Amino acid sequence: MGSQGGWGQPKEFLDLVKSIGEARSKAEEDRIVINEIEILKRRITEPDIPKRKMKEYIIRLVYVEMLGHDASFGYIHAVKMTHDDSLLLKRTGYLAVTLFLNEDHDLIILIVNTIQKDLKSDNFLVVCAALTAVCKLINEETIPAVLPQVVELLGHPKEAVRKKAIMALHRFYQRAPSSVAHLLSNFRKRLCDNDPGVMGSTLCPLFDLIAADANSYKDLVISFVSILKQVAERRLPKSYDYHQMPAPFIQIRLLKILALLGNGDKQASEHMYTVLGDIFKKCDPSSNIGNAVLYECICCVSSIHCGPKLLESAAEATSRFLKQSDSHNLKYMGIDALGRLIKINPEIAEEHQLAVIDCLEDPDDTLKRKTFELLYKMTKSSNVEVIVDRMIDYMISINDNHYKTEIASRCIELAEQYAPSNQWFIQTMNKVFEHAGDLVNVKVAHNLMRLIPEGFGEDDEGADSQLRSSAVESYLRIIGEPKLPSLFLQVICWVLGEYGTADGKFSASYITGKLCDVAEAHPSDDIVKAYAVTAIMKLCAFEIAAGRKVELLPECQSLVDELSASHSTDLQQRAYELQAILGLDARAVESIMPSDASCEDIEVDKSLSFLDGYVQEALLKGAQPYIPESERSGLSDINNFRGQGHHESSTHGLRFEAYELPKPSVASRPQSVPLAASKELVPVSEPTYPQEIPQAASVPSVSETGSTEFKLRLDGVQKKWGRPTYSPTAPSTSNSSSQKTVNGVTQLVVQGAVSSQIRDVSYDSRKTKVEVSPEKQKLAASLFGGSSSKTQKKPTSTSHKTTRVHSTAVEKSQMPTATVAASTEHAAEKKVPQPPPQNLLDLGDPTPEDSTPSIDPFKQLEGLLGPSDVSSADNSAAAASESSDIMSLYAEGSISGLGGTVANMAPPNMDSINLMSGLSYAANKNVHGGSAATQMAPVKKGPNPQDSLGKDALARQVGVTPSGTNPNLFSDLLG
């Protein structure tokens, strides 16, 4: 062994492998590996480590990772080793990274360039190593980086490179089919490659493509048949043989492909008959691989349109499998193959009945389950009793709840389809419910409760009545047994309530007493008690409707009294309904609870047309018409005509809409809310709002009225008369929010989180006769007897097996986008072609430019001061007497029409709220008004009282007296 150890490996690595192999427990193994990790962590970080030593460390890291421990600290060193020029080190690095990393690892990006470089290498071994890494590490995002080079390698002179390139393209197709959709023709070309290995590797991607779309590859049937024929005739090199079978894995893949191409296509299937017959003759059944090829050939025959000779050959091969008494694997294959062949010819199973019974009694549980699957497919009316009884006995003997549930469902399905008599059907259902318990699907119980009233889908009322009577009699016999499953008790109570007194054999008091016993025996099961009370109510209702006097038994009365005070509202309601029905007359009870009406269709009037009269009467009295939900979104945006001063009542909640401006007509000064030290939600009083301004008209309102409402309180926001330094940011919640500023108004945008489907053949005529016990012969006659008769299947209503599932569409609500005012100032700066002169009175915040044409304020002012250019002096004097209103109106004109140099010059001291109200309201109105050019008032020459009055008002508002020292300022202001 030497100092280097065996096989050229270092002694330390061999000692590690030996110590782990000799570990007596998992804890001891973990201790050895953890100690190895500590050693590697220390040594791998040493400087100037020789490459040979680093290779040893990487191999030891691979061993650590394979044992389930974390070796991520050495991943980067494996990535670095892939960059090495040495072939041995490079291949070691690629081996390590393919074991360490997955396709989404962060270090993949460091390997892509190395792979691109190695794919162009002159050494085909380097190229093969890179292609192996490509199949493992390249993900959907990095496929385009290496795809062109991989396609070029399809023409590489070395067959190993071409084969690995095919494998890489196949991997790309599996991860991102669209990335190689234009390259699928390359697989067809490589199918004709001179090297059998390349051809064999092409079969794998072609199988996936054919499985997805077989019709597009029907033209390749002859090619596949030709290849399979050459393989079966041993024309491939001996190196492809496995246990003296010529290329068996290529044969198996070709047979799978032919099964797909020949399914449902008789013409394509006819091309396969000869080669399939040859395989049946040439396969060696003495080896496992030969039996594997035979089994795949049987599967292919069962999928295509097969002829009589092929079916006979497949049946012979199946019989050889079933005769292998010492091999459970071959028996399993024989049972599975027999299950496929009986779909073509059910009579094939007759010759194998004793072999099937042997498998049914085999101690191997897997083989027994496979045999039950076969019997399930072979069931018909002549053998249903024996098969179902066997399945129930097996269900009782196993402890696997999952498989017990499956067996119970199959027993119920077979009983519904092939039941020979009503009595047998009821007894079978009772056994299944009794032994499977609550493992039975709830749908099965509901289907049974629907099957009993509907019958078996035939028009024989006598048979249906007999079915119900048999059910009632059997349920009354077993209702007193202990530990009955809850689901079974629900079925019993329902049937007794519907049909307990239908045939007159049992009195209502007798059955109600039994039902009371059931309810008292299950005090903690509210569902069983609910079924029992409802059944008692049905029995009482049927007695009242028949004109008979009903008196509850004392135990029933005490049960009703107890349930009337139950914590369960459902039980309370049922108890009160029973008491109410007892006080009604026969006619009322008959209309409320008709007899045997459980299967009648209930017509639902979705339009509620019976309320039309009531609706019309309410509309005549002034009620608002109903608006469908799909049409309500628009109305919420305009707050239901709030301009008329009407506010809807709503719940106490947050409002996410813009603060509205006070009405101009309000004379009193509203209280202002002082700024607090922190931003929080505080209740504020609800002001009176005027009609919505156009900007806020599209904002849905969350809450409209109430004494107080929660609103956003923007505290800590810097307020000054210059440009804003920052906008408040709403805290992040489960709903994403953002803010933006439009026309000087901060808008808070809140968005709600929106949140993988024979013939007769005999045994070998030369077989030795084996003595068969009379019990097995009798069982075989029961299972397979009467096979020549046609399978009789009782028609059943589709509703017996299926349960409709109604899905309800869940509507998603959207959070409304809303705006919140950030300040009381609303600035509107008009865009001019040239930059305006310096604004010496920059007392307001500059706002984004508005392209909406504004109305000339002078014309509106003239309309107030005088009706026309020839207005009388009396009207001018009368208008001048209302100074505050004129000032507000003139201030309105100065904002929207005077050159756009001064924006929203409000008095700093906020002396007049009415002035600000008129100013802001008029400014908003002017922004959405008509064109200024069409409303410009003509300029008069000479002195004008209106001009004088306007200049005087503006001067007082600004607080500056016109003088000769600043003529440019007033020239810009007053035109």
WOURTA-V148700 format. One record per residue. N is the residue number from 0. RES is the residue in three letters. PHI is phi in radians with two decimals (none if undefined). Layout:
N|RES|PHI  N|RES|PHI
This chain:
0|MET|none  1|GLY|1.33  2|SER|-1.20  3|GLN|-1.44  4|GLY|1.39  5|GLY|-1.41  6|TRP|0.97  7|GLY|1.28  8|GLN|-1.68  9|PRO|-1.09  10|LYS|-1.13  11|GLU|-1.11  12|PHE|-1.16  13|LEU|-1.14  14|ASP|-1.12  15|LEU|-1.08  16|VAL|-1.08  17|LYS|-1.16  18|SER|-1.14  19|ILE|-1.20  20|GLY|-1.15  21|GLU|-1.63  22|ALA|-1.12  23|ARG|-1.61  24|SER|-2.62  25|LYS|-1.17  26|ALA|-1.13  27|GLU|-1.16  28|GLU|-1.11  29|ASP|-1.10  30|ARG|-1.10  31|ILE|-1.13  32|VAL|-1.20  33|ILE|-1.10  34|ASN|-1.12  35|GLU|-1.14  36|ILE|-1.11  37|GLU|-1.11  38|ILE|-1.13  39|LEU|-1.19  40|LYS|-1.06  41|ARG|-1.31  42|ARG|-1.38  43|ILE|-1.28  44|THR|-1.67  45|GLU|-1.22  46|PRO|-1.33  47|ASP|0.94  48|ILE|-1.36  49|PRO|-1.05  50|LYS|-1.08  51|ARG|-1.14  52|LYS|-1.22  53|MET|-1.09  54|LYS|-1.06  55|GLU|-1.10  56|TYR|-1.11  57|ILE|-1.12  58|ILE|-1.14  59|ARG|-1.15  60|LEU|-1.14  61|VAL|-1.06  62|TYR|-1.15  63|VAL|-1.10  64|GLU|-1.13  65|MET|-1.13  66|LEU|-1.48  67|GLY|1.63  68|HIS|-1.85  69|ASP|-1.46  70|ALA|-2.18  71|SER|-1.14  72|PHE|-1.15  73|GLY|-1.86  74|TYR|-1.06  75|ILE|-1.13  76|HIS|-1.24  77|ALA|-1.18  78|VAL|-1.11  79|LYS|-1.09  80|MET|-1.18  81|THR|-1.17  82|HIS|-1.46  83|ASP|-1.22  84|ASP|-1.37  85|SER|-1.24  86|LEU|-1.08  87|LEU|-1.12  88|LEU|-1.19  89|LYS|-1.09  90|ARG|-1.17  91|THR|-1.12  92|GLY|-1.10  93|TYR|-1.11  94|LEU|-1.07  95|ALA|-1.17  96|VAL|-1.18  97|THR|-1.20  98|LEU|-1.54  99|PHE|-1.39  100|LEU|-1.77  101|ASN|-1.93  102|GLU|-1.15  103|ASP|-1.84  104|HIS|-1.24  105|ASP|-1.15  106|LEU|-1.42  107|ILE|-1.06  108|ILE|-1.09  109|LEU|-1.39  110|ILE|-1.79  111|VAL|-1.05  112|ASN|-1.09  113|THR|-1.12  114|ILE|-1.13  115|GLN|-1.05  116|LYS|-1.18  117|ASP|-1.24  118|LEU|-1.16  119|LYS|-1.72  120|SER|-1.20  121|ASP|-1.39  122|ASN|-1.52  123|PHE|-1.16  124|LEU|-1.20  125|VAL|-1.14  126|VAL|-1.09  127|CYS|-1.11  128|ALA|-1.11  129|ALA|-1.16  130|LEU|-1.16  131|THR|-1.11  132|ALA|-1.17  133|VAL|-1.06  134|CYS|-1.09  135|LYS|-1.67  136|LEU|-1.88  137|ILE|-1.32  138|ASN|-1.78  139|GLU|-1.09  140|GLU|-1.30  141|THR|-1.72  142|ILE|-1.03  143|PRO|-1.05  144|ALA|-1.24  145|VAL|-2.03  146|LEU|-1.04  147|PRO|-1.04  148|GLN|-1.23  149|VAL|-1.16  150|VAL|-1.11  151|GLU|-1.09  152|LEU|-1.26  153|LEU|-1.12  154|GLY|-1.80  155|HIS|-1.14  156|PRO|-1.13  157|LYS|-1.51  158|GLU|-1.16  159|ALA|-1.11  160|VAL|-1.19  161|ARG|-1.09  162|LYS|-1.12  163|LYS|-1.21  164|ALA|-1.16  165|ILE|-1.08  166|MET|-1.12  167|ALA|-1.15  168|LEU|-1.11  169|HIS|-1.10  170|ARG|-1.14  171|PHE|-1.07  172|TYR|-1.12  173|GLN|-1.18  174|ARG|-1.51  175|ALA|-2.53  176|PRO|-0.98  177|SER|-1.20  178|SER|-1.26  179|VAL|-2.14  180|ALA|-1.08  181|HIS|-1.46  182|LEU|-1.97  183|LEU|-1.14  184|SER|-1.15  185|ASN|-1.11  186|PHE|-1.16  187|ARG|-1.11  188|LYS|-1.14  189|ARG|-1.23  190|LEU|-1.12  191|CYS|-1.72  192|ASP|-1.12  193|ASN|-1.20  194|ASP|-1.56  195|PRO|-1.09  196|GLY|-1.15  197|VAL|-1.14  198|MET|-1.07  199|GLY|-1.13  200|SER|-1.21  201|THR|-1.26  202|LEU|-1.14  203|CYS|-1.17  204|PRO|-1.14  205|LEU|-1.14  206|PHE|-1.09  207|ASP|-1.12  208|LEU|-1.16  209|ILE|-1.23  210|ALA|-1.10  211|ALA|-1.41  212|ASP|-2.65  213|ALA|-1.25  214|ASN|-1.11  215|SER|-1.32  216|TYR|-2.16  217|LYS|-1.12  218|ASP|-1.23  219|LEU|-1.60  220|VAL|-1.02  221|ILE|-1.10  222|SER|-1.14  223|PHE|-1.11  224|VAL|-1.09  225|SER|-1.13  226|ILE|-1.12  227|LEU|-1.08  228|LYS|-1.14  229|GLN|-1.15  230|VAL|-1.13  231|ALA|-1.13  232|GLU|-1.52  233|ARG|1.06  234|ARG|-1.55  235|LEU|-1.51  236|PRO|-1.03  237|LYS|-1.10  238|SER|-1.12  239|TYR|-1.58  240|ASP|-1.33  241|TYR|-2.39  242|HIS|0.90  243|GLN|1.12  244|MET|-1.77  245|PRO|-1.27  246|ALA|0.72  247|PRO|-1.12  248|PHE|-1.26  249|ILE|-1.19  250|GLN|-1.09  251|ILE|-1.09  252|ARG|-1.15  253|LEU|-1.13  254|LEU|-1.14  255|LYS|-1.12  256|ILE|-1.16  257|LEU|-1.13  258|ALA|-1.11  259|LEU|-1.23  260|LEU|-1.26  261|GLY|-1.57  262|ASN|-1.20  263|GLY|1.30  264|ASP|-2.23  265|LYS|-1.18  266|GLN|-1.14  267|ALA|-1.20  268|SER|-1.17  269|GLU|-1.11  270|HIS|-1.21  271|MET|-1.64  272|TYR|-0.99  273|THR|-1.11  274|VAL|-1.19  275|LEU|-1.17  276|GLY|-1.09  277|ASP|-1.13  278|ILE|-1.14  279|PHE|-1.01  280|LYS|-1.40  281|LYS|-1.60  282|CYS|-1.20  283|ASP|-1.61  284|PRO|-1.35  285|SER|-1.49  286|SER|-2.06  287|ASN|-1.11  288|ILE|-1.18  289|GLY|-1.15  290|ASN|-1.17  291|ALA|-1.12  292|VAL|-1.13  293|LEU|-1.09  294|TYR|-1.08  295|GLU|-1.14  296|CYS|-1.17  297|ILE|-1.11  298|CYS|-1.08  299|CYS|-1.15  300|VAL|-1.09  301|SER|-1.27  302|SER|-1.68  303|ILE|-1.71  304|HIS|-1.38  305|CYS|-1.66  306|GLY|-1.58  307|PRO|-1.06  308|LYS|-1.17  309|LEU|-1.12  310|LEU|-1.12  311|GLU|-1.16  312|SER|-1.12  313|ALA|-1.14  314|ALA|-1.16  315|GLU|-1.15  316|ALA|-1.11  317|THR|-1.13  318|SER|-1.13  319|ARG|-1.14  320|PHE|-1.09  321|LEU|-1.26  322|LYS|-1.43  323|GLN|-1.38  324|SER|-1.24  325|ASP|-1.74  326|SER|-2.20  327|HIS|-1.19  328|ASN|-1.11  329|LEU|-1.19  330|LYS|-1.10  331|TYR|-1.04  332|MET|-1.08  333|GLY|-1.13  334|ILE|-1.13  335|ASP|-1.13  336|ALA|-1.13  337|LEU|-1.13  338|GLY|-1.12  339|ARG|-1.32  340|LEU|-1.31  341|ILE|-1.22  342|LYS|-1.17  343|ILE|-1.50  344|ASN|-2.46  345|PRO|-1.08  346|GLU|-1.33  347|ILE|-1.10  348|ALA|-1.22  349|GLU|-1.07  350|GLU|-1.26  351|HIS|-2.01  352|GLN|-1.13  353|LEU|-1.19  354|ALA|-1.15  355|VAL|-1.15  356|ILE|-1.16  357|ASP|-1.06  358|CYS|-1.16  359|LEU|-1.18  360|GLU|-1.77  361|ASP|-1.26  362|PRO|-1.22  363|ASP|-1.21  364|ASP|-1.17  365|THR|-1.11  366|LEU|-1.14  367|LYS|-1.18  368|ARG|-1.14  369|LYS|-1.10  370|THR|-1.19  371|PHE|-1.14  372|GLU|-1.08  373|LEU|-1.11  374|LEU|-1.10  375|TYR|-1.05  376|LYS|-1.30  377|MET|-1.57  378|THR|-1.17  379|LYS|-2.58  380|SER|-1.12  381|SER|-1.42  382|ASN|-2.17  383|VAL|-1.12  384|GLU|-1.14  385|VAL|-1.18  386|ILE|-1.18  387|VAL|-1.15  388|ASP|-1.09  389|ARG|-1.12  390|MET|-1.16  391|ILE|-1.16  392|ASP|-1.08  393|TYR|-1.20  394|MET|-1.08  395|ILE|-1.20  396|SER|-1.47  397|ILE|-1.74  398|ASN|-1.98  399|ASP|-1.31  400|ASN|-1.11  401|HIS|-1.09  402|TYR|-1.27  403|LYS|-1.11  404|THR|-1.10  405|GLU|-1.13  406|ILE|-1.10  407|ALA|-1.09  408|SER|-1.10  409|ARG|-1.18  410|CYS|-1.07  411|ILE|-1.15  412|GLU|-1.11  413|LEU|-1.14  414|ALA|-1.14  415|GLU|-1.18  416|GLN|-1.43  417|TYR|-2.10  418|ALA|-1.02  419|PRO|-1.32  420|SER|-2.67  421|ASN|-1.15  422|GLN|-1.12  423|TRP|-1.15  424|PHE|-1.09  425|ILE|-1.13  426|GLN|-1.12  427|THR|-1.15  428|MET|-1.10  429|ASN|-1.11  430|LYS|-1.09  431|VAL|-1.11  432|PHE|-1.15  433|GLU|-1.24  434|HIS|-1.69  435|ALA|-1.45  436|GLY|1.14  437|ASP|-1.35  438|LEU|-1.27  439|VAL|-1.19  440|ASN|-1.09  441|VAL|-1.06  442|LYS|-1.08  443|VAL|-1.11  444|ALA|-1.12  445|HIS|-1.15  446|ASN|-1.11  447|LEU|-1.16  448|MET|-1.18  449|ARG|-1.57  450|LEU|-1.21  451|ILE|-1.10  452|PRO|-1.26  453|GLU|-1.38  454|GLY|1.44  455|PHE|-1.63  456|GLY|1.44  457|GLU|-1.76  458|ASP|-1.62  459|ASP|-1.63  460|GLU|-1.17  461|GLY|-1.11  462|ALA|-1.17  463|ASP|-1.16  464|SER|-1.13  465|GLN|-1.15  466|LEU|-1.08  467|ARG|-1.18  468|SER|-1.14  469|SER|-1.12  470|ALA|-1.14  471|VAL|-1.10  472|GLU|-1.11  473|SER|-1.19  474|TYR|-1.23  475|LEU|-1.18  476|ARG|-1.29  477|ILE|-1.83  478|ILE|-1.17  479|GLY|-1.56  480|GLU|-1.24  481|PRO|-1.39  482|LYS|1.02  483|LEU|-1.38  484|PRO|-1.09  485|SER|-1.05  486|LEU|-1.10  487|PHE|-1.17  488|LEU|-1.12  489|GLN|-1.09  490|VAL|-1.11  491|ILE|-1.08  492|CYS|-1.07  493|TRP|-1.13  494|VAL|-1.15  495|LEU|-1.13  496|GLY|-1.20  497|GLU|-1.41  498|TYR|-2.23  499|GLY|-1.07  500|THR|-1.95  501|ALA|-1.16  502|ASP|-1.62  503|GLY|1.39  504|LYS|-1.33  505|PHE|-2.15  506|SER|-1.46  507|ALA|-1.16  508|SER|-1.17  509|TYR|-1.15  510|ILE|-1.27  511|THR|-1.11  512|GLY|-1.10  513|LYS|-1.12  514|LEU|-1.19  515|CYS|-1.13  516|ASP|-1.10  517|VAL|-1.11  518|ALA|-1.13  519|GLU|-1.25  520|ALA|-1.36  521|HIS|-2.28  522|PRO|-1.17  523|SER|-1.68  524|ASP|-1.80  525|ASP|-1.12  526|ILE|-1.18  527|VAL|-1.11  528|LYS|-1.12  529|ALA|-1.12  530|TYR|-1.10  531|ALA|-1.15  532|VAL|-1.12  533|THR|-1.12  534|ALA|-1.12  535|ILE|-1.10  536|MET|-1.09  537|LYS|-1.12  538|LEU|-1.09  539|CYS|-1.15  540|ALA|-1.13  541|PHE|-1.16  542|GLU|-1.19  543|ILE|-1.12  544|ALA|-1.11  545|ALA|-1.43  546|GLY|1.49  547|ARG|-1.73  548|LYS|-1.38  549|VAL|-2.01  550|GLU|-2.25  551|LEU|-1.24  552|LEU|-1.15  553|PRO|-1.00  554|GLU|-1.18  555|CYS|-1.21  556|GLN|-1.13  557|SER|-1.16  558|LEU|-1.14  559|VAL|-1.15  560|ASP|-1.11  561|GLU|-1.16  562|LEU|-1.27  563|SER|-1.14  564|ALA|-1.90  565|SER|-1.26  566|HIS|-1.24  567|SER|-1.44  568|THR|-1.15  569|ASP|-1.17  570|LEU|-1.16  571|GLN|-1.04  572|GLN|-1.08  573|ARG|-1.11  574|ALA|-1.14  575|TYR|-1.17  576|GLU|-1.12  577|LEU|-1.09  578|GLN|-1.13  579|ALA|-1.20  580|ILE|-1.17  581|LEU|-1.10  582|GLY|-1.67  583|LEU|-1.67  584|ASP|-1.48  585|ALA|-1.11  586|ARG|-1.18  587|ALA|-1.14  588|VAL|-1.12  589|GLU|-1.13  590|SER|-1.34  591|ILE|-1.33  592|MET|-2.23  593|PRO|-1.19  594|SER|-1.34  595|ASP|0.90  596|ALA|-2.00  597|SER|-1.21  598|CYS|-1.77  599|GLU|-1.29  600|ASP|-1.30  601|ILE|-1.78  602|GLU|-1.51  603|VAL|-1.88  604|ASP|-1.54  605|LYS|-1.18  606|SER|-1.47  607|LEU|0.92  608|SER|-1.13  609|PHE|-1.19  610|LEU|-1.71  611|ASP|-1.04  612|GLY|-1.11  613|TYR|-1.11  614|VAL|-1.15  615|GLN|-1.08  616|GLU|-1.14  617|ALA|-1.20  618|LEU|-1.15  619|LEU|-1.14  620|LYS|-1.53  621|GLY|1.78  622|ALA|-1.24  623|GLN|-1.33  624|PRO|-1.20  625|TYR|-1.27  626|ILE|-1.93  627|PRO|-1.01  628|GLU|-1.06  629|SER|-1.23  630|GLU|-1.92  631|ARG|-1.54  632|SER|-1.11  633|GLY|-1.19  634|LEU|-1.22  635|SER|-1.20  636|ASP|-1.28  637|ILE|-1.82  638|ASN|1.02  639|ASN|0.95  640|PHE|1.01  641|ARG|-1.24  642|GLY|-1.08  643|GLN|-1.44  644|GLY|1.42  645|HIS|-1.70  646|HIS|-2.05  647|GLU|-1.38  648|SER|-1.39  649|SER|-2.51  650|THR|-1.35  651|HIS|-1.29  652|GLY|-2.91  653|LEU|-1.34  654|ARG|-2.02  655|PHE|-2.04  656|GLU|-2.30  657|ALA|-1.17  658|TYR|-1.14  659|GLU|-1.66  660|LEU|-1.51  661|PRO|-1.14  662|LYS|-1.18  663|PRO|-1.12  664|SER|-1.39  665|VAL|-1.27  666|ALA|-1.50  667|SER|-1.30  668|ARG|-1.61  669|PRO|-1.23  670|GLN|-1.28  671|SER|-1.58  672|VAL|-1.63  673|PRO|-1.21  674|LEU|-1.29  675|ALA|-1.74  676|ALA|-1.37  677|SER|-2.35  678|LYS|-1.44  679|GLU|-2.69  680|LEU|-1.68  681|VAL|-2.23  682|PRO|-1.32  683|VAL|-2.18  684|SER|-1.25  685|GLU|-1.45  686|PRO|-1.39  687|THR|-1.55  688|TYR|-1.82  689|PRO|-1.39  690|GLN|-1.10  691|GLU|-1.02  692|ILE|-1.33  693|PRO|-1.06  694|GLN|-1.14  695|ALA|-1.64  696|ALA|-1.20  697|SER|-1.59  698|VAL|-1.66  699|PRO|-1.23  700|SER|-1.67  701|VAL|-1.45  702|SER|-2.40  703|GLU|-1.79  704|THR|-2.30  705|GLY|2.35  706|SER|-1.14  707|THR|-2.38  708|GLU|-2.46  709|PHE|-1.47  710|LYS|-2.30  711|LEU|-1.22  712|ARG|-1.98  713|LEU|-1.57  714|ASP|-1.64  715|GLY|1.48  716|VAL|-1.43  717|GLN|-1.20  718|LYS|-2.07  719|LYS|-2.67  720|TRP|-1.60  721|GLY|-1.98  722|ARG|-1.32  723|PRO|-1.23  724|THR|-1.53  725|TYR|-2.78  726|SER|-1.91  727|PRO|-1.13  728|THR|-1.90  729|ALA|-1.24  730|PRO|-1.11  731|SER|-1.26  732|THR|-2.20  733|SER|-1.15  734|ASN|-1.77  735|SER|-1.23  736|SER|-2.38  737|SER|-2.62  738|GLN|-2.23  739|LYS|-2.54  740|THR|-1.93  741|VAL|-2.27  742|ASN|0.92  743|GLY|1.40  744|VAL|-1.91  745|THR|-1.34  746|GLN|-1.87  747|LEU|-1.75  748|VAL|-1.77  749|VAL|-1.97  750|GLN|-2.09  751|GLY|-1.22  752|ALA|-1.21  753|VAL|-1.74  754|SER|-1.33  755|SER|none  756|GLN|none  757|ILE|none  758|ARG|-1.80  759|ASP|-1.29  760|VAL|-2.28  761|SER|-1.85  762|TYR|-1.10  763|ASP|-0.94  764|SER|-1.08  765|ARG|-1.71  766|LYS|-1.25  767|THR|-1.41  768|LYS|-1.31  769|VAL|-1.98  770|GLU|-1.23  771|VAL|-1.99  772|SER|-1.16  773|PRO|-1.04  774|GLU|-1.15  775|LYS|-1.15  776|GLN|-1.10  777|LYS|-1.17  778|LEU|-1.14  779|ALA|-1.11  780|ALA|-1.14  781|SER|-1.28  782|LEU|-1.32  783|PHE|-1.93  784|GLY|-1.20  785|GLY|1.13  786|SER|-1.26  787|SER|-1.25  788|SER|-1.27  789|LYS|-1.24  790|THR|-1.17  791|GLN|-1.84  792|LYS|-2.19  793|LYS|-1.16  794|PRO|-1.20  795|THR|-2.24  796|SER|-1.18  797|THR|-1.05  798|SER|-1.26  799|HIS|-1.26  800|LYS|-1.90  801|THR|-2.01  802|THR|-2.22  803|ARG|-1.29  804|VAL|-1.98  805|HIS|-1.69  806|SER|-1.82  807|THR|-1.85  808|ALA|-1.38  809|VAL|-1.70  810|GLU|-1.48  811|LYS|-1.72  812|SER|-1.67  813|GLN|-1.99  814|MET|-1.26  815|PRO|-1.25  816|THR|-1.46  817|ALA|-2.36  818|THR|-2.17  819|VAL|-2.17  820|ALA|-1.27  821|ALA|-1.65  822|SER|-2.69  823|THR|-1.39  824|GLU|-1.41  825|HIS|-2.10  826|ALA|-1.59  827|ALA|-2.40  828|GLU|-1.66  829|LYS|-1.47  830|LYS|-1.39  831|VAL|-2.08  832|PRO|-1.12  833|GLN|-1.92  834|PRO|-1.06  835|PRO|-1.28  836|PRO|-1.16  837|GLN|-1.04  838|ASN|-1.60  839|LEU|-1.32  840|LEU|-1.95  841|ASP|-1.36  842|LEU|-1.80  843|GLY|-2.17  844|ASP|-1.28  845|PRO|-1.20  846|THR|-2.10  847|PRO|-1.06  848|GLU|-1.22  849|ASP|-1.96  850|SER|-1.46  851|THR|-1.28  852|PRO|-1.13  853|SER|-1.81  854|ILE|-1.49  855|ASP|-1.17  856|PRO|-1.28  857|PHE|-1.16  858|LYS|-1.15  859|GLN|-1.14  860|LEU|-1.13  861|GLU|-1.14  862|GLY|-1.12  863|LEU|-1.51  864|LEU|-1.38  865|GLY|-2.78  866|PRO|-1.23  867|SER|-2.68  868|ASP|-1.16  869|VAL|-1.75  870|SER|-1.20  871|SER|-1.39  872|ALA|-1.20  873|ASP|-1.13  874|ASN|-1.13  875|SER|-1.13  876|ALA|-1.17  877|ALA|-1.15  878|ALA|-1.21  879|ALA|-1.20  880|SER|-1.24  881|GLU|-1.68  882|SER|-1.20  883|SER|-1.15  884|ASP|-1.18  885|ILE|-1.11  886|MET|-1.07  887|SER|-1.17  888|LEU|-1.20  889|TYR|-1.20  890|ALA|-1.07  891|GLU|-1.07  892|GLY|-1.15  893|SER|-1.20  894|ILE|-1.40  895|SER|-1.63  896|GLY|-2.23  897|LEU|-1.66  898|GLY|1.31  899|GLY|1.27  900|THR|-1.59  901|VAL|-2.04  902|ALA|-1.95  903|ASN|0.91  904|MET|-1.40  905|ALA|-1.60  906|PRO|-1.07  907|PRO|-1.07  908|ASN|-1.47  909|MET|0.94  910|ASP|-1.20  911|SER|-2.12  912|ILE|-1.22  913|ASN|-1.09  914|LEU|-1.06  915|MET|-1.14  916|SER|-1.12  917|GLY|-1.13  918|LEU|-1.04  919|SER|-1.18  920|TYR|-1.14  921|ALA|-1.20  922|ALA|-1.09  923|ASN|-1.13  924|LYS|-1.19  925|ASN|-1.20  926|VAL|-1.05  927|HIS|-1.84  928|GLY|-1.57  929|GLY|-1.43  930|SER|-1.31  931|ALA|-1.27  932|ALA|-1.19  933|THR|-1.42  934|GLN|-2.05  935|MET|-1.23  936|ALA|-1.40  937|PRO|-1.14  938|VAL|-1.55  939|LYS|-1.63  940|LYS|-1.64  941|GLY|1.48  942|PRO|-1.15  943|ASN|-2.34  944|PRO|-1.06  945|GLN|-1.14  946|ASP|-1.08  947|SER|-1.08  948|LEU|-1.12  949|GLY|-1.16  950|LYS|-1.09  951|ASP|-1.12  952|ALA|-1.14  953|LEU|-1.18  954|ALA|-1.11  955|ARG|-1.14  956|GLN|-1.16  957|VAL|-1.37  958|GLY|1.51  959|VAL|-2.22  960|THR|-1.66  961|PRO|-1.03  962|SER|-2.63  963|GLY|-1.37  964|THR|-1.40  965|ASN|-2.31  966|PRO|-1.20  967|ASN|-1.12  968|LEU|-1.04  969|PHE|-1.32  970|SER|-1.17  971|ASP|-1.24  972|LEU|-1.27  973|LEU|-1.84  974|GLY|1.46
